[in-house]
Amino acid sequence: MENGLFNLKQMYEKAIPWTGRIDGYSDEYLRWHQDIKTENLEGLTESADFGIIGFACDEGVRRNKGRTGAKMGPELIRKACANFPIIENIQIADYGNIVCDGPNLEEAQENLANAVYKIQSKNIKTIVFGGGHEVMFGHYSGLRKAYPNQKIGILNFDAHFDNRAIDVSVGATSGTGFWQIARQDENYNYLAIGIQKNSNTKVLFQEAESTSTTYILAEDFVPENENKIYQIQQKWMDSIDILYVTVCLDVFAAPFAPGVSATAYNGIMPDYFFKKIFRKAISSEKLKAFDIAELNPDHDIDNRTAKLAASFVYEVVNA
């Protein structure tokens, strides 16, 4: 490996070729798996519009007392994306996985940050497949290294603020990332959509207020409020330079996303209204990074959560 890129060599898995259905080999038949290039981070010579990297980790979920299993998420998302048809001439490269070996969460997040920095330095947008939502802190840290003087905004579709203070006896978790960033970055810009009142304690709402977090409650995320939501979203996006969108799959109602670390019986719907708000963000020229978190294949049903996750990747690539 390249000197200094990873703390532990075994924390990186090289990309392997994608596989899937083949209907033909001329352009009109092609699917993603037939065109995605596999590239290793030590070389990173491949020019691409989007760079995929997996974050095979759920140590943050374990520390946060959630259901483990999200470590297997990246491969399931890849499989769910493999048969997508190629619509536009967009180049995608897969750079393999950052793997969290045992309890080494902080090292894994640092390795992810280094990988994201290296990819972003080539002017390639990053798409990270989690993993627990601890992926967010690593992804953001890499973006901050790549864009040290610009205002990075994080748009988080999530039932939870993930702004819990670190318990020093436990360390960072899947629920502490925004608390960590708020204390490291004076240009802290956070918009949370889908927050559940019954899943966040008073102290988490107080933390959100004290850090000037903009948020939209799940109960307010309804078509009747579309104009207001658009205005909030646009005002926030106008205030930043770089946009990073992260989707924690537990924001969605359990029938649509059963395979997550913490299901939400009253989560939002991944319907036409949601897609309008989502597309408004990902179509922005400011978008540089996107990730999916909390896919837990052990609890998925008919791969519906993996397919939902993959559908967002497809939207981002074809926005």
Buried (B, 14 or more C-beta within 10 A) or exposed (E): EEEEBBBEEEBBEBBEEBEBEEEEEEEEEBBBBBBBBBBBBEEBEBEBBBBBBBBBBBBBBBBBEBBBBBBBBBBBBBBBBBBBEBEEEEBBBBBBBBBBBEEBBBBBBBBBBBBBBBBBEBEBBBBBBBBBBBBBBBBBBBBBBBBEEBBBBBBBBBBBBBBBEBEEEEBBBBBBBBBBBBEEBEEBBBBBBBBBEEBBEEEBBEBBEEBEBBBBEBBBBEEEBEEEBEEBBEEBBEEBBBBBBBBBBBBBBBEBBBBBBBBBEEBBEBEEBBBEBBEBBBEBEBBBBBBBBBBBBEBBEEBBBBBBBBBBBBBBBEB
